[in-house]
């Protein structure tokens, strides 16, 4: 079953802008590896964090809305968790935004 997900990622700010661009390209490939199709990308860039994340008070924020098979999410989660360039990530299921009519 294919579902819609939002993937929020905070990338380590220690990388240069060019390195971050290369890493974003790598992320797109990782999504493809798990049959994920990117529907929307929302790149926020460098922002301060609300609290310290792995010793950083700043991070590079990127959000992706993707559709992918539900059985591939655990493997994607593992890949993101093991990546040292990612200091925080969150995968959430997107709820159906269709309005109910009576």
C-alpha positions in Angstrom: 0.0 0.0 0.0 1.4 3.4 -1.0 1.0 6.3 1.5 1.9 9.9 1.7 4.6 10.9 4.2 6.3 14.1 5.2 10.0 13.7 6.0 11.6 16.5 8.0 15.4 16.6 8.1 17.9 18.7 9.9 21.3 18.6 8.4 24.5 19.4 10.2 25.5 23.0 9.8 29.2 22.2 9.6 28.9 21.5 5.9 29.4 24.1 3.2 26.5 25.1 1.0 27.9 23.0 -1.9 28.2 20.0 0.4 24.6 20.4 1.5 23.4 20.6 -2.1 25.3 17.3 -2.9 23.7 15.8 0.2 20.2 16.9 -0.8 20.8 15.1 -4.1 21.9 12.0 -2.2 18.7 12.2 -0.1 16.6 12.3 -3.3 18.4 9.1 -4.4 17.8 7.5 -1.0 14.0 8.2 -1.4 14.1 6.7 -4.9 15.9 3.6 -3.5 12.8 2.9 -1.4 10.4 3.6 -4.3 9.6 7.0 -2.8 8.3 9.7 -5.2 8.9 13.3 -4.1 5.8 15.3 -4.4 6.9 18.6 -2.7 10.2 19.9 -1.5 10.4 22.7 1.0 14.0 23.8 1.7 14.2 26.2 4.5 18.0 26.5 4.7 20.0 27.4 7.8 18.0 28.2 10.9 18.6 28.3 14.6 17.4 25.2 16.5 15.0 25.4 19.4 17.5 23.5 21.5 20.9 22.0 21.1 21.0 19.0 18.6 24.1 16.9 18.9 26.1 20.0 20.0 24.7 22.3 17.3 22.5 25.4 17.8 21.8 25.7 14.1 20.9 23.3 11.3 19.9 23.2 7.7 16.2 22.4 7.4 14.6 20.5 4.5 11.1 19.0 4.3 9.9 16.5 1.7 6.4 15.3 1.0 6.8 11.8 -0.6 4.6 8.9 -1.5 6.1 5.5 -1.0 5.1 1.9 -0.1 4.3 1.6 3.6 6.6 -1.5 4.0 9.7 0.5 2.9 9.4 3.2 5.6 11.3 1.2 8.3 14.2 0.8 6.0 14.2 4.5 5.1 14.1 5.3 8.8 17.2 3.1 9.4 19.1 4.8 6.5 18.3 8.3 7.9 19.2 7.3 11.5 22.6 5.9 10.4 23.5 8.9 8.3 26.0 11.1 10.3 25.2 14.3 8.3 21.6 14.2 9.6 21.3 15.6 13.2 17.6 15.0 13.4 14.8 13.6 11.3 11.1 12.8 11.5 8.8 10.8 9.2 5.1 11.4 9.6 2.1 10.0 7.8 0.2 12.7 5.9 -3.5 12.7 6.7 -6.1 12.9 4.0 -6.8 16.6 3.5 -10.0 16.1 1.6 -12.9 17.9 3.1 -15.9 15.9 4.2 -19.2 17.1 2.7 -22.6 16.4 4.2 
